Amino acid sequence: MITVIFEFTPHEGKFPDYMRVVDTLREDLAKADGFIQLERFESVTNKGKFLSLQYWRDEESVDKWRNLQKHREAQKQGRASVFKDYRITICSVLRDYRMDRQREQVPQDSLKVHG
């Protein structure tokens, strides 16, 4: 599994423009082969900074999404008029588990402490 961490700060007053662009991609993203989940957060320590956290099956899926023409056009629009700054970090997931389910990947030392 791959995570894409997209941290961004829009220009003053441009967050609604970002969300309009996101809305045009929502259906394509939901249908993208390998797409698992997307969450979006706003920083509580840096006002106006946001984070989009995406989960993908594999790097090939991320590559296809990045190169989708409609997404490329949105990227261009964001760079030209929406984003003051951004940072993209791509990560391979080492473990993925939850508190009460999907516990197969919990480290043994944590299992001893928390069950």
Phi, psi and omega per residue, in radians:
M1 nan 2.555 -3.127
I2 -2.111 2.438 2.986
T3 -1.959 2.479 3.021
V4 -2.005 2.091 3.122
I5 -1.884 1.944 -3.102
F6 -1.957 1.793 3.100
E7 -1.674 2.326 -3.122
F8 -2.622 2.656 3.031
T9 -2.170 1.972 3.097
P10 -1.353 2.739 2.991
H11 -1.040 2.705 3.121
E12 -0.837 2.200 3.085
G13 1.351 0.092 -3.051
K14 -1.722 -0.063 3.139
F15 -1.030 -0.721 3.078
P16 -1.032 -0.614 3.081
D17 -1.127 -0.729 3.086
Y18 -1.020 -0.807 -3.109
M19 -1.148 -0.577 3.074
R20 -1.127 -0.739 3.100
V21 -1.123 -0.771 3.111
V22 -0.999 -0.753 -3.129
D23 -1.059 -0.574 3.129
T24 -1.245 -0.333 -3.113
L25 -1.776 -0.177 -3.004
R26 -0.942 -0.850 -3.111
E27 -1.155 -0.722 3.111
D28 -1.095 -0.720 3.141
L29 -1.122 -0.788 -3.131
A30 -1.046 -0.547 -3.124
K31 -1.606 -0.113 -3.068
A32 -1.128 2.244 3.111
D33 -1.056 2.191 3.108
G34 1.631 -0.159 3.106
F35 -1.253 2.340 -3.133
I36 -1.950 -0.927 -3.002
Q37 -2.824 2.674 3.047
L38 -2.402 2.345 3.016
E39 -2.268 2.596 3.117
R40 -2.264 2.392 -3.069
F41 -2.332 2.674 3.002
E42 -1.947 2.373 -3.135
S43 -1.119 2.426 3.044
V44 -1.607 -0.222 -3.137
T45 -1.811 -0.433 3.124
N46 -2.156 1.578 -3.100
K47 -0.952 2.310 3.122
G48 1.545 0.018 3.080
K49 -1.791 2.405 -3.079
F50 -2.223 2.827 3.102
L51 -2.388 2.272 3.016
S52 -1.912 2.091 -3.109
L53 -1.942 2.010 -3.094
Q54 -2.005 2.513 3.044
Y55 -2.039 2.314 -3.116
W56 -2.285 2.682 -3.140
R57 -1.102 -0.783 -3.054
D58 -2.767 3.006 -3.085
E59 -1.162 -0.578 3.104
E60 -1.045 -0.697 3.105
S61 -1.107 -0.722 3.101
V62 -1.101 -0.766 3.138
D63 -1.055 -0.760 3.134
K64 -1.105 -0.754 3.129
W65 -1.119 -0.800 -3.120
R66 -1.017 -0.617 -3.059
N67 -1.677 0.037 3.050
L68 -1.059 2.251 -3.029
Q69 -0.959 -0.770 -3.139
K70 -1.088 -0.647 3.105
H71 -1.235 -0.684 3.092
R72 -1.053 -0.701 3.115
E73 -1.132 -0.690 3.097
A74 -1.140 -0.697 3.101
Q75 -1.046 -0.780 -3.131
K76 -1.078 -0.765 3.118
Q77 -1.104 -0.750 3.127
G78 -1.071 -0.805 -3.140
R79 -1.122 -0.636 -3.064
A80 -1.323 -0.618 -2.972
S81 -2.473 -0.202 -3.047
V82 -1.799 -0.839 -2.977
F83 -1.555 2.255 2.959
K84 -1.378 -0.668 3.128
D85 -2.812 2.711 2.996
Y86 -2.707 2.844 3.086
R87 -2.486 2.332 3.104
I88 -2.073 2.232 3.098
T89 -2.165 2.227 3.133
I90 -1.920 2.251 -3.054
C91 -2.299 2.528 2.935
S92 -1.542 2.298 -3.127
V93 -1.368 2.198 3.109
L94 -1.467 -0.743 3.105
R95 -2.476 2.677 3.104
D96 -2.559 1.906 3.123
Y97 -2.612 2.905 -3.097
R98 -2.179 3.065 -3.077
M99 -1.095 -0.856 -3.008
D100 -2.112 0.024 3.125
R101 -2.642 2.994 -3.076
Q102 0.864 0.934 -3.028
R103 -1.680 0.135 -3.064
E104 -1.052 -0.521 -3.039
Q105 -1.751 0.165 3.131
V106 -1.162 2.302 3.083
P107 -1.061 2.559 -3.085
Q108 -0.998 -0.707 -3.136
D109 -1.107 -0.614 3.095
S110 -1.257 -0.655 3.083
L111 -1.055 -0.688 3.131
K112 -1.102 -0.654 -3.095
V113 -1.427 -0.765 -2.987
H114 -1.922 -0.188 -3.109
G115 1.438 nan nan
